[in-house]
Amino acid sequence: MTTTININAYSDALVVLGTAGVVVPIVRRWGINPVLGYLGAGAILGPLGLGSLVQNLPFLYWFTVTDAQNVEGIANPASCSCYS
């Protein structure tokens, strides 16, 4: 039995997690709320920001989210069971 690995989903999830690890220390040092840092990073690195340039600049694939469906589960707070 062989399984296929969805590299696109893992790449996008790693971008989200890596951004969290970089953005939080930077915005805390600046005295800004981390939520605002996440929003700004999402606007820049999301599929409508730099993610839309992946066709012209392929190296951006590894630094941006190209498909929001791949990270919907970790990006949507309503899907978190921590509010129940």
Secondary structure, 3 states (H helix, E strand, C coil): CCCCCCHHHHHHHHHHHHHHHHHHHHHHHHCCCHHHHHHHHHHHHCCCCHHHHCCCCHHHHHCCCCCHHHHHHHHCHHHCHHHC
